């Protein structure tokens, strides 16, 4: 009897020690470098945003936030890696539009973006921008539509990968205008932009942050933004909806962690991201890139993730695109 009581008491003590250790761990977090998984190569919007926010977190949380580029598989290699990582707050995922799109586009994913991750915070929402090479003959959206219809399948549409918002924004444009373009997927926005500037491809519906520098330098010509209204970052560029009524798409980005990460760690990261998004320098930098800060609670970003999965499910099914 005494042995049974002793064992029970010992088990209770162990449980209490474990419970007490969790908040202690969260209070000291982070105690070593944190790896932030970016699912594309350097040079694209996801990489740029991770480095911007990561630098702020490094400075204010006392540990280095390392941006780790794990590209390939249409965004899925890095996402799966993050999903399988330890749920301890030391592996983060830069969530991007492809995470919402791929849930429907890919038929055999080894993870579920809504079930295998816990949302932390939204970072920013930005327009995509329809842009062509400086030498492309069309200078307006109507001229582009006319040219593409006169040369069906001959216009090469670059993207940062199959299933990205860059790709699906172009698919939506084709579906709503009746033009036919040849999709040329790359392993990220960086290499896609390199070829677009060089004239290897003709058009791209890229996230504004990674393209705006090329547009301002005159290396690319912006024909329209994908949001329903014009962007303050490029006020002279029309919204595609001004020519194609009802057209709308935007890119959204945020932070998530593997499901099961302690709530106190999530809350600490959420608070830090929200503080970063209130910093005047950060607000100004995001505005320069055409972005609007998101912020909010983990639940707020969870709602964004769920709504984007539902929205792009309809677009993917409408386009008929699928990847095995």
Rosetta silent file (secondary structure, phi, psi, omega in degrees, C-alpha in Angstrom):
SEQUENCE: XXXXXXXXXXXXXXXXXXXXXXXXXXXXXXXXXXXXXXXXXXXXXXXXXXXXXXXXXXXXXXXXXXXXXXXXXXXXXXXXXXXXXXXXXXXXXXXXXXXXXXXXXXXXXXXXXXXXXXXXXXXXXXXXXXXXXXXXXXXXXXXXXXXXXXXXXXXXXXXXXXXXXXXXXXXXXXXXXXXXXXXXXXXXXXXXXXXXXXXXXXXXXXXXXXXXXXXXXXXXXXXXXXXXXXXXXXXXXXXXXXXXXXXXXXXXXXXXXXXXXXXXXXXXXXXXXXXXXXXXXXXXXXXXXXXXXXXXXXXXXXXXXXXXXXXXXXXXXXXXXXXX
SCORE:     score description
SCORE:     0.000 S_00000001
   1 L     0.000  -45.660  178.940    0.000    0.000    0.000 S_00000001
   2 H   -61.711  -37.539  179.581    2.789    2.378    0.933 S_00000001
   3 H   -62.261  -43.085  179.601    4.547    1.543   -2.336 S_00000001
   4 H   -62.997  -43.102  179.700    1.428    2.409   -4.324 S_00000001
   5 H   -64.414  -41.541 -179.344    1.019    5.707   -2.449 S_00000001
   6 H   -62.186  -43.068  179.040    4.700    6.482   -2.929 S_00000001
   7 H   -64.004  -43.755  179.988    4.477    5.850   -6.661 S_00000001
   8 H   -62.111  -42.870  179.828    1.353    7.957   -6.998 S_00000001
   9 H   -64.307  -41.378  179.031    2.960   10.781   -5.031 S_00000001
  10 H   -62.471  -40.162  178.310    6.102   10.547   -7.162 S_00000001
  11 H   -65.112  -39.201  179.134    4.033   10.707  -10.337 S_00000001
  12 H   -64.169  -43.224  179.136    2.167   13.768   -9.053 S_00000001
  13 H   -62.023  -43.436  179.805    5.414   15.534   -8.213 S_00000001
  14 H   -61.435  -42.783  179.870    6.830   14.760  -11.676 S_00000001
  15 H   -63.127  -41.280  179.666    3.696   16.103  -13.358 S_00000001
  16 H   -66.470  -36.438  178.365    3.841   19.286  -11.303 S_00000001
  17 H   -65.231  -41.801  178.106    7.505   19.780  -12.173 S_00000001
  18 H   -63.208  -45.325 -179.762    6.766   19.397  -15.886 S_00000001
  19 H   -61.487  -39.124 -179.273    3.855   21.840  -15.657 S_00000001
  20 H   -70.643  -27.636 -176.423    6.026   24.342  -13.823 S_00000001
  21 H   -73.639  -28.045 -176.093    8.797   24.008  -16.392 S_00000001
  22 H   -62.316  -54.007  177.879    6.634   25.067  -19.341 S_00000001
  23 H   -63.036  -31.284  178.598    6.075   28.699  -18.302 S_00000001
  24 H   -64.403  -41.589  177.825    9.706   28.873  -17.165 S_00000001
  25 H   -61.800  -45.321 -179.452   10.790   27.779  -20.650 S_00000001
  26 H   -64.744  -37.855 -178.467    8.517   30.363  -22.261 S_00000001
  27 H   -64.099  -34.996 -179.564    9.744   33.100  -19.916 S_00000001
  28 H   -89.217   -4.640 -176.586   13.343   32.501  -20.961 S_00000001
  29 L   -69.566  139.582   -5.870   12.540   32.080  -24.647 S_00000001
  30 L   -90.145  143.250 -179.511   14.492   32.384  -26.854 S_00000001
  31 L  -106.557   -0.721  175.943   17.633   30.949  -25.274 S_00000001
  32 L  -153.313  170.048 -179.002   19.333   30.016  -28.554 S_00000001
  33 L   -55.881  145.288  179.862   19.103   31.057  -32.230 S_00000001
  34 E  -108.720  134.662 -179.984   15.707   30.665  -33.899 S_00000001
  35 E   -99.945  124.415  179.467   15.406   29.349  -37.448 S_00000001
  36 E  -107.527  112.518 -175.311   12.828   31.017  -39.681 S_00000001
  37 E   -81.107  123.143  173.334   12.005   28.825  -42.684 S_00000001
  38 E  -112.422  127.577 -169.700   11.495   30.652  -45.983 S_00000001
  39 L   -89.867   15.112  177.949   10.255   28.351  -48.718 S_00000001
  40 L  -134.464  164.214  177.605   11.846   30.266  -51.610 S_00000001
  41 L   -68.682  168.274  175.752   15.387   31.301  -52.598 S_00000001
  42 L   -58.713  149.351  174.651   16.807   34.682  -51.568 S_00000001
  43 L   108.655  -15.781 -179.936   15.499   37.720  -53.455 S_00000001
  44 L   -95.728 -179.978 -176.432   11.744   37.209  -53.266 S_00000001
  45 H   -64.783  -42.269 -179.425    9.096   38.797  -51.069 S_00000001
  46 H   -60.430  -44.006  179.753    9.020   35.998  -48.467 S_00000001
  47 H   -64.295  -44.341 -179.193   12.781   36.214  -48.023 S_00000001
  48 H   -61.932  -45.186 -179.194   12.725   40.009  -47.840 S_00000001
  49 H   -66.768  -40.158  178.977    9.969   40.098  -45.219 S_00000001
  50 H   -61.723  -38.892 -179.045   11.602   37.412  -43.083 S_00000001
  51 H   -71.692  -37.095  178.089   14.850   39.378  -43.039 S_00000001
  52 H   -64.088  -53.613 -178.495   13.088   42.652  -42.183 S_00000001
  53 H   -70.474  -38.283 -179.501   11.066   41.227  -39.292 S_00000001
  54 H   -60.337  -38.285  178.080   13.833   38.819  -38.307 S_00000001
  55 H   -64.004  -42.293  178.447   16.286   41.653  -37.796 S_00000001
  56 H   -62.623  -45.288 -178.748   13.819   43.425  -35.505 S_00000001
  57 H   -64.378  -39.724  178.195   13.194   40.242  -33.499 S_00000001
  58 H   -59.800  -41.723 -177.354   16.924   39.587  -33.201 S_00000001
  59 H   -72.416  -30.078 -172.978   17.461   43.082  -31.811 S_00000001
  60 H  -104.790  -15.291  179.239   14.544   42.977  -29.362 S_00000001
  61 H  -110.362   -1.235  170.320   14.460   39.346  -28.191 S_00000001
  62 L    80.246    7.191  175.880   18.184   38.921  -27.653 S_00000001
  63 L  -136.239  155.712 -179.658   18.803   35.959  -29.967 S_00000001
  64 L   -75.512  130.756  172.074   19.569   35.664  -33.676 S_00000001
  65 E   -99.817  107.749 -173.668   16.635   34.856  -35.947 S_00000001
  66 E   -90.934  120.685  175.611   18.252   32.958  -38.811 S_00000001
  67 E   -79.596  119.308 -176.977   16.467   33.062  -42.177 S_00000001
  68 E  -114.537  109.649 -178.294   16.795   29.566  -43.629 S_00000001
  69 E   -83.310  114.446  176.375   15.891   29.265  -47.324 S_00000001
  70 L  -123.935   83.764 -174.002   14.461   25.823  -48.123 S_00000001
  71 L   -87.950  164.650  173.819   13.162   26.190  -51.655 S_00000001
  72 L   115.983  161.943  177.071   11.589   23.669  -54.000 S_00000001
  73 H    65.946   29.316  178.900    8.500   21.578  -54.470 S_00000001
  74 H    61.496   35.252  178.786    6.301   24.575  -55.167 S_00000001
  75 H    94.142  -10.742 -168.656    6.757   25.851  -51.591 S_00000001
  76 H   -84.626  -26.221 -178.733    6.114   22.420  -50.071 S_00000001
  77 H   -64.222  -49.501  179.592    9.618   21.227  -49.179 S_00000001
  78 H   -66.949  -37.863 -179.940   10.235   23.992  -46.688 S_00000001
  79 H   -65.335  -42.536  178.307    6.683   23.881  -45.344 S_00000001
  80 H   -64.434  -40.225  177.748    6.874   20.128  -44.702 S_00000001
  81 H   -58.100  -45.783  179.855   10.238   20.571  -42.996 S_00000001
  82 H   -65.886  -38.006 -179.129    8.739   23.177  -40.660 S_00000001
  83 H   -63.642  -31.410 -176.982    5.674   21.015  -39.998 S_00000001
  84 H   -91.803   -3.740 -177.961    7.904   18.141  -38.857 S_00000001
  85 L   -72.189  161.867  177.606   10.179   20.313  -36.687 S_00000001
  86 L   -61.129  138.463 -178.460   10.097   20.232  -32.885 S_00000001
  87 L   -86.608   66.272 -175.469    7.216   22.278  -31.470 S_00000001
  88 L  -125.218    4.549  179.038    9.447   24.364  -29.224 S_00000001
  89 L    88.274    0.409 -178.485    9.427   27.794  -30.862 S_00000001
  90 L  -100.378    2.785  170.796   12.851   27.433  -32.438 S_00000001
  91 E  -131.659  120.333  179.526   11.518   26.715  -35.928 S_00000001
  92 E  -114.111  160.139  174.226    9.167   29.233  -37.538 S_00000001
  93 E  -121.904  131.272  171.580    7.482   29.288  -40.951 S_00000001
  94 E   -83.138   98.835 -178.175    7.039   32.398  -43.088 S_00000001
  95 E   -72.012  137.312 -177.146    3.492   31.652  -44.251 S_00000001
  96 L  -140.046  172.280 -174.228    2.747   32.916  -47.755 S_00000001
  97 H   -54.210  -33.458 -178.786   -0.057   32.756  -50.342 S_00000001
  98 H   -61.269  -28.024  177.676    1.134   29.439  -51.786 S_00000001
  99 H   -63.820  -35.148  176.468    0.318   27.793  -48.460 S_00000001
 100 H   -75.472  -35.557 -177.860   -3.332   28.693  -48.975 S_00000001
 101 H   -74.418  -44.369 -173.054   -3.317   27.716  -52.644 S_00000001
 102 H   -64.895  -22.092 -179.676   -1.418   24.421  -52.350 S_00000001
 103 H   -58.880  -29.427  177.024   -3.941   22.973  -49.934 S_00000001
 104 H  -103.084  -37.561 -173.900   -6.209   22.464  -52.959 S_00000001
 105 H   -63.076  -42.381 -178.213   -3.728   22.510  -55.842 S_00000001
 106 E   -93.446  132.418 -175.281   -1.671   19.532  -54.634 S_00000001
 107 L   -86.879  -18.252 -174.601   -3.495   16.242  -54.284 S_00000001
 108 L  -133.399   51.858  176.737   -1.014   14.428  -52.058 S_00000001
 109 L   -67.710  146.569  179.177    0.424   16.890  -49.577 S_00000001
 110 L   -96.708   14.115  178.642    2.179   15.378  -46.550 S_00000001
 111 L  -153.466  166.804  175.998    0.963   18.166  -44.280 S_00000001
 112 L  -127.782  118.158 -174.124   -2.076   20.366  -43.722 S_00000001
 113 L   -60.750  -28.452 -179.071   -1.357   24.071  -43.315 S_00000001
 114 L   -89.103  -27.823 -176.680   -4.372   24.512  -41.020 S_00000001
 115 L   -95.896  -28.439 -174.037   -3.968   21.341  -38.942 S_00000001
 116 L   -98.681   -1.533 -179.867   -0.193   21.021  -38.620 S_00000001
 117 E  -129.492  151.925  172.499    0.612   24.646  -37.775 S_00000001
 118 E  -108.315  126.774  179.399   -0.382   27.120  -35.091 S_00000001
 119 E   -68.349  146.561  177.473   -0.787   30.722  -36.300 S_00000001
 120 E  -112.748  -59.397 -179.314    1.331   33.399  -34.620 S_00000001
 121 E  -167.092  147.594  170.677    0.666   36.722  -36.373 S_00000001
 122 E   -77.105  148.189  179.379   -0.040   38.290  -39.724 S_00000001
 123 E  -107.869  -58.786 -177.486    2.756   40.459  -41.101 S_00000001
 124 E  -158.347  157.515  172.107    1.577   42.241  -44.230 S_00000001
 125 E  -123.527  132.023 -175.968   -0.770   42.130  -47.203 S_00000001
 126 E  -134.055  154.358  172.958    0.488   43.406  -50.544 S_00000001
 127 E   -74.733  156.966  161.676   -0.779   43.697  -54.105 S_00000001
 128 E   -90.901  161.204 -179.911    0.720   41.702  -56.902 S_00000001
 129 E  -130.317  128.254  176.149    1.697   43.765  -59.917 S_00000001
 130 E   -79.676  116.600 -173.725    1.260   42.810  -63.564 S_00000001
 131 E  -134.556  148.499  179.064    4.553   43.790  -65.177 S_00000001
 132 E  -126.812  166.530  176.525    6.194   43.332  -68.553 S_00000001
 133 E   -65.343  156.637 -178.217    9.686   43.777  -69.914 S_00000001
 134 L   -61.292  -26.771 -176.965   10.646   47.280  -70.970 S_00000001
 135 L   -92.062   -3.175 -177.215   10.687   46.182  -74.615 S_00000001
 136 L   -64.563  137.258 -173.618    7.271   44.499  -74.595 S_00000001
 137 L   -64.967  -27.865 -177.755    5.000   46.131  -77.213 S_00000001
 138 L   -84.250  133.391 -179.983    1.946   46.581  -74.953 S_00000001
 139 L  -112.418   -5.420  177.852    1.938   49.614  -72.668 S_00000001
 140 L  -137.861  166.265  178.693   -1.557   49.220  -71.178 S_00000001
 141 H   -63.532  -45.459  176.943   -3.748   46.332  -70.056 S_00000001
 142 H   -58.445  -39.978  178.185   -6.117   46.655  -73.075 S_00000001
 143 H   -64.981  -38.522  178.991   -3.094   46.648  -75.398 S_00000001
 144 H   -64.214  -45.867 -179.624   -1.715   43.587  -73.600 S_00000001
 145 H   -60.220  -43.884  179.852   -5.017   41.703  -73.923 S_00000001
 146 H   -63.233  -42.893 -179.116   -5.202   42.544  -77.629 S_00000001
 147 H   -65.873  -45.339 -178.339   -1.600   41.453  -78.200 S_00000001
 148 H   -64.254  -37.152  178.517   -1.995   38.201  -76.251 S_00000001
 149 H   -70.193  -30.111  177.784   -5.189   37.314  -78.114 S_00000001
 150 H   -76.921  -17.887 -179.920   -3.429   37.980  -81.431 S_00000001
 151 L  -131.378   64.709 -175.306   -0.589   35.658  -80.331 S_00000001
 152 L   -60.326  129.005  178.081   -2.296   32.858  -78.350 S_00000001
 153 L    77.476   -2.150 -177.094    0.127   30.787  -76.305 S_00000001
 154 L   -93.971  -18.681  178.708    3.107   32.844  -77.476 S_00000001
 155 L   -84.264  124.442 -178.585    3.336   35.179  -74.475 S_00000001
 156 E   -91.520  118.927 -179.272    5.501   33.625  -71.737 S_00000001
 157 E  -101.699  110.196  178.461    4.186   34.235  -68.214 S_00000001
 158 E   -79.486  154.003  172.831    6.856   33.807  -65.536 S_00000001
 159 E  -148.393  165.972  178.288    6.000   32.927  -61.945 S_00000001
 160 L   -81.871    6.109  177.075    7.809   32.184  -58.707 S_00000001
 161 L   144.944  153.741  178.176    6.485   28.625  -58.878 S_00000001
 162 L   -61.972  128.830  177.875    3.426   26.550  -59.666 S_00000001
 163 L    90.352   -5.061  176.852    0.611   27.341  -57.261 S_00000001
 164 L   -73.393  165.207  176.677    2.010   30.617  -55.956 S_00000001
 165 H   -63.208  -28.459  177.069   -0.181   33.708  -55.830 S_00000001
 166 H   -62.471  -46.568  178.242    2.003   34.991  -58.688 S_00000001
 167 H   -65.862  -50.121 -173.998    0.976   32.001  -60.807 S_00000001
 168 H   -70.631  -26.938  174.052   -2.678   31.953  -59.784 S_00000001
 169 H   -63.220  -38.933  176.627   -3.071   35.721  -60.300 S_00000001
 170 H   -69.121  -39.228  177.586   -2.048   35.096  -63.907 S_00000001
 171 H   -62.633  -41.170  178.971   -4.400   32.114  -64.186 S_00000001
 172 H   -64.250  -39.186  177.808   -7.243   34.267  -62.892 S_00000001
 173 H   -62.231  -44.072  179.271   -6.369   36.963  -65.455 S_00000001
 174 H   -63.677  -42.559 -178.496   -6.440   34.402  -68.267 S_00000001
 175 H   -64.243  -34.688 -174.716   -9.752   32.980  -67.075 S_00000001
 176 H   -90.199  -14.525 -179.508  -11.396   36.411  -66.891 S_00000001
 177 H  -112.790  -17.433 -178.950  -10.013   37.830  -70.154 S_00000001
 178 L    84.178    4.544  178.034   -9.868   34.776  -72.383 S_00000001
 179 L   -81.150  156.403  178.351   -6.188   35.204  -73.229 S_00000001
 180 L  -122.216  121.611  178.661   -3.860   32.206  -73.372 S_00000001
 181 L  -123.777  157.759  177.463   -0.300   32.450  -72.092 S_00000001
 182 E   -92.205  119.286 -178.819    2.447   29.868  -71.573 S_00000001
 183 E   -78.892  128.604  178.281    3.233   29.461  -67.873 S_00000001
 184 E  -120.580   95.591 -177.689    6.966   29.351  -67.045 S_00000001
 185 E   -80.963  143.835  176.164    7.440   28.445  -63.350 S_00000001
 186 L  -119.574  175.531  179.042   10.685   29.209  -61.493 S_00000001
 187 L   -93.287   41.935  178.872   12.039   28.225  -58.075 S_00000001
 188 L   135.041  164.936 -177.280   11.269   31.632  -56.599 S_00000001
 189 H   -69.567  -33.763 -178.174   10.753   35.265  -57.512 S_00000001
 190 H   -54.878  -60.011  179.301   14.490   36.057  -57.596 S_00000001
 191 H   -65.216  -31.488  178.091   15.401   33.874  -60.600 S_00000001
 192 H   -64.972  -43.271  179.587   12.072   34.636  -62.300 S_00000001
 193 H   -66.517  -36.387  178.238   12.717   38.376  -62.102 S_00000001
 194 H   -57.782  -46.293  179.816   16.255   37.938  -63.416 S_00000001
 195 H   -71.995  -34.669  178.938   14.921   36.317  -66.589 S_00000001
 196 H   -64.995  -46.399  178.666   12.026   38.762  -66.895 S_00000001
 197 H   -61.226  -36.043 -179.588   14.352   41.780  -66.743 S_00000001
 198 H   -75.511  -11.005  179.172   16.611   40.073  -69.295 S_00000001
 199 L    87.942   10.286  177.828   13.659   39.613  -71.659 S_00000001
 200 L   -69.034  -35.032  173.670   13.681   35.803  -71.540 S_00000001
 201 L  -118.695  176.205 -170.660   10.019   35.910  -70.500 S_00000001
 202 L  -109.404  -39.159 -171.659    7.346   38.515  -71.175 S_00000001
 203 E  -146.314  154.851  177.376    5.063   39.088  -68.187 S_00000001
 204 E  -153.208  144.177  177.185    4.764   38.335  -64.488 S_00000001
 205 E  -106.878   65.357 -168.494    2.142   38.977  -61.792 S_00000001
 206 E   -82.979  156.903  170.732    4.720   39.329  -59.027 S_00000001
 207 E   -60.766  134.638 -173.748    4.364   40.331  -55.388 S_00000001
 208 H   -58.228  -41.124 -176.012    5.046   44.064  -55.328 S_00000001
 209 H   -56.164  -38.018 -177.234    7.876   44.116  -52.731 S_00000001
 210 H   -82.106  -13.122 -176.583   10.260   42.057  -54.858 S_00000001
 211 H  -108.764  -20.866 -168.643    9.451   43.933  -58.089 S_00000001
 212 H   -61.904  -31.850  177.716    8.953   47.552  -57.139 S_00000001
 213 H   -64.355  -40.854  178.374   12.657   48.384  -57.325 S_00000001
 214 H   -67.092  -35.536  179.752   12.855   47.142  -60.929 S_00000001
 215 H   -68.409  -46.566 -179.324    9.716   49.108  -61.798 S_00000001
 216 H   -66.176  -27.774  179.023   11.011   52.330  -60.286 S_00000001
 217 L   -84.062   -3.683  179.003   14.344   51.840  -62.070 S_00000001
 218 L    80.935    9.929 -179.873   12.568   51.484  -65.420 S_00000001
 219 L   -82.946  -21.705  174.717   13.720   47.906  -65.947 S_00000001
 220 E  -131.932  153.356  179.375   10.138   46.633  -65.864 S_00000001
 221 E  -112.362  120.413  178.354    6.862   48.312  -66.871 S_00000001
 222 E   -81.953  126.701  177.745    3.906   47.968  -64.509 S_00000001
 223 E   -97.994  -31.376 -178.221    0.588   47.563  -66.313 S_00000001
 224 E  -172.786  156.757  174.211   -1.696   47.060  -63.314 S_00000001
 225 E  -103.032  153.733 -170.651   -2.001   46.027  -59.674 S_00000001
 226 L   -87.814  -10.364  176.325   -4.077   43.034  -58.657 S_00000001
 227 L   -75.491  164.466 -175.969   -5.984   44.625  -55.770 S_00000001
 228 L   -73.198  -13.285  176.995   -9.399   46.138  -56.453 S_00000001
 229 L  -128.567  162.533  179.210   -8.004   49.637  -55.879 S_00000001
 230 L   -65.057  157.125  179.491   -4.760   51.365  -56.834 S_00000001
 231 L   -98.545  137.760  178.241   -1.743   51.099  -54.558 S_00000001
 232 H   -62.964  -23.697 -179.785   -0.296   54.168  -52.851 S_00000001
 233 H   -72.636  -28.356  177.844    3.163   52.783  -53.665 S_00000001
 234 H  -135.072   69.189 -171.281    2.435   53.019  -57.417 S_00000001
 235 L   -63.814  -22.055 -179.300   -0.394   55.561  -57.628 S_00000001
 236 L   -87.875   -4.669 -179.628   -0.164   56.038  -61.386 S_00000001
 237 L   -94.033  123.659 -176.944   -0.578   52.321  -62.092 S_00000001
 238 L   -69.931  157.977  168.852   -4.229   51.314  -62.575 S_00000001
 239 E   -75.958  140.863  178.088   -5.920   48.420  -60.831 S_00000001
 240 H   -56.974  -31.961 -179.477   -6.538   45.547  -63.239 S_00000001
 241 H   -61.884  -19.960  177.368  -10.164   45.718  -62.072 S_00000001
 242 H   -68.036  -23.546  178.996  -10.488   49.066  -63.844 S_00000001
 243 L  -108.504  -36.181 -179.387  -10.229   47.134  -67.116 S_00000001
 244 L  -116.257   88.343 -175.250  -11.323   43.658  -65.996 S_00000001
 245 L   -55.208  133.757  177.673  -14.276   44.216  -63.612 S_00000001
 246 L    92.041   -9.088  179.811  -14.289   41.902  -60.602 S_00000001
 247 L   -73.247  132.199  177.332  -10.626   40.972  -60.826 S_00000001
 248 L  -161.312  133.520  174.018   -8.932   40.921  -57.383 S_00000001
 249 L  -158.342  147.215  175.929   -6.004   39.120  -55.802 S_00000001
 250 E  -149.700  158.308 -179.696   -3.507   40.019  -53.116 S_00000001
 251 E  -102.517  140.064 -177.876   -0.591   38.385  -51.337 S_00000001
 252 E  -128.926  147.616 -175.214   -0.572   37.870  -47.580 S_00000001
 253 E  -142.178  146.048  179.527    2.269   36.881  -45.285 S_00000001
 254 E  -164.354 -173.212 -178.225    2.609   35.881  -41.657 S_00000001
 255 E  -116.205  137.664  174.157    4.298   33.697  -39.065 S_00000001
 256 E  -139.063  163.157  179.134    3.311   30.215  -37.913 S_00000001
 257 E  -133.128  161.648  177.534    4.904   27.496  -35.787 S_00000001
 258 E   -56.723  141.551  177.960    4.468   23.717  -35.602 S_00000001
 259 L   -56.593  136.765 -179.007    1.260   22.658  -33.873 S_00000001
 260 L   101.388   -6.143  175.739    1.852   22.005  -30.195 S_00000001
 261 L   -61.902  135.475 -177.733    4.244   24.905  -29.626 S_00000001
 262 L   -52.191  138.986 -177.223    3.632   26.257  -26.086 S_00000001
 263 H   -60.427  -36.091 -179.508    1.010   29.012  -25.988 S_00000001
 264 H   -65.408  -34.413  177.140    3.304   31.295  -23.970 S_00000001
 265 H   -68.314  -43.367  177.940    5.958   31.085  -26.695 S_00000001
 266 H   -60.313  -44.634 -179.671    3.367   31.889  -29.365 S_00000001
 267 H   -62.879  -38.422  179.995    2.130   34.844  -27.331 S_00000001
 268 H   -66.728  -42.102  176.834    5.675   36.165  -26.886 S_00000001
 269 H   -65.556  -41.897  179.585    6.348   35.944  -30.629 S_00000001
 270 H   -59.812  -45.212  179.767    2.974   37.506  -31.408 S_00000001
 271 H   -62.389  -41.112 -178.905    3.683   40.450  -29.130 S_00000001
 272 H   -66.683  -41.742  178.540    7.108   40.979  -30.682 S_00000001
 273 H   -64.206  -43.626  179.067    5.753   40.878  -34.260 S_00000001
 274 H   -62.692  -37.792  176.521    2.997   43.336  -33.376 S_00000001
 275 H   -65.469  -38.699  177.686    5.550   45.653  -31.803 S_00000001
 276 H   -61.446  -40.691 -176.384    7.660   45.427  -34.961 S_00000001
 277 H   -75.030  -10.658  175.658    4.658   46.365  -37.103 S_00000001
 278 H   -96.309   -9.172 -179.969    4.057   49.486  -34.956 S_00000001
 279 L   -68.421  126.010 -177.372    7.625   50.684  -35.374 S_00000001
 280 H   -54.737  -38.127  179.881    7.597   53.827  -37.592 S_00000001
 281 H   -66.884  -38.842  179.060   10.635   52.658  -39.547 S_00000001
 282 H   -67.845  -43.211  178.758    9.021   49.285  -40.230 S_00000001
 283 H   -59.396  -43.844  179.984    5.726   50.911  -41.269 S_00000001
 284 H   -65.234  -41.031 -179.289    7.604   53.201  -43.651 S_00000001
 285 H   -65.673  -42.984  178.442    9.632   50.332  -45.109 S_00000001
 286 H   -63.885  -38.533  178.761    6.541   48.196  -45.701 S_00000001
 287 H   -63.487  -39.527  177.101    4.815   51.180  -47.323 S_00000001
 288 H   -59.368  -33.618 -178.583    7.773   51.624  -49.670 S_00000001
 289 L   -88.165    0.547  178.945    7.280   48.004  -50.699 S_00000001
 290 L    87.005   11.002 -175.328    3.550   48.494  -51.218 S_00000001
 291 E   -99.535  153.063  175.043    2.550   46.556  -48.114 S_00000001
 292 E  -114.192  124.139 -179.449   -0.039   47.203  -45.406 S_00000001
 293 E   -58.403  144.639  177.683    0.765   45.873  -41.884 S_00000001
 294 E  -102.476  -71.569 -178.872   -1.568   43.149  -40.603 S_00000001
 295 E    67.282 -158.125 -179.808   -0.745   42.287  -36.993 S_00000001
 296 L    98.190 -174.143 -177.435   -3.467   41.128  -34.600 S_00000001
 297 L   -82.593  166.570  172.778   -3.858   38.047  -32.420 S_00000001
 298 H   -56.151  -38.923  178.893   -2.897   34.475  -33.331 S_00000001
 299 H   -63.930  -37.167  177.942   -6.616   33.794  -33.801 S_00000001
 300 H   -59.924  -46.268 -179.386   -6.869   36.724  -36.228 S_00000001
 301 H   -70.082  -32.634  175.281   -4.128   35.272  -38.408 S_00000001
 302 H   -60.504  -38.625  177.153   -5.676   31.823  -38.109 S_00000001
 303 H   -65.985  -38.147  177.048   -8.875   33.261  -39.583 S_00000001
 304 H   -62.244  -46.509 -179.696   -6.871   34.784  -42.445 S_00000001
 305 H   -58.535  -46.413 -178.736   -5.226   31.448  -43.177 S_00000001
 306 H   -65.247  -41.337 -178.231   -8.568   29.625  -43.200 S_00000001
 307 H   -69.360  -34.343  179.045  -10.284   32.236  -45.380 S_00000001
 308 H   -70.942  -37.239  174.868   -7.417   32.244  -47.897 S_00000001
 309 H   -59.531  -44.538 -179.477   -7.507   28.450  -48.181 S_00000001
 310 H   -66.488  -41.838 -178.489  -11.251   28.684  -48.917 S_00000001
 311 H   -63.541  -50.295 -175.413  -10.846   31.570  -51.401 S_00000001
 312 H   -74.603  -19.350  173.123   -8.075   30.001  -53.456 S_00000001
 313 H   -58.639  -42.588  179.519   -9.817   26.629  -53.451 S_00000001
 314 H   -66.157  -40.873 -178.795  -12.449   28.236  -55.670 S_00000001
 315 H   -67.622  -43.442  179.578   -9.834   29.819  -57.955 S_00000001
 316 H   -61.181  -45.890 -179.042   -7.845   26.587  -58.298 S_00000001
 317 H   -66.281  -36.031  178.536  -10.968   24.608  -59.122 S_00000001
 318 H   -65.936  -39.379 -177.856  -12.076   27.301  -61.586 S_00000001
 319 H   -75.144  -24.128 -177.223   -8.708   27.266  -63.358 S_00000001
 320 L    81.993    4.308 -178.963   -8.602   23.473  -63.535 S_00000001
 321 L   -72.724  143.756  176.530   -4.983   23.489  -62.318 S_00000001
 322 L  -156.993  149.461  177.549   -3.766   20.486  -60.354 S_00000001
 323 E  -132.720  129.018 -179.736   -0.455   18.974  -59.288 S_00000001
 324 L   -79.488    0.000    0.000   -0.034   15.338  -58.278 S_00000001
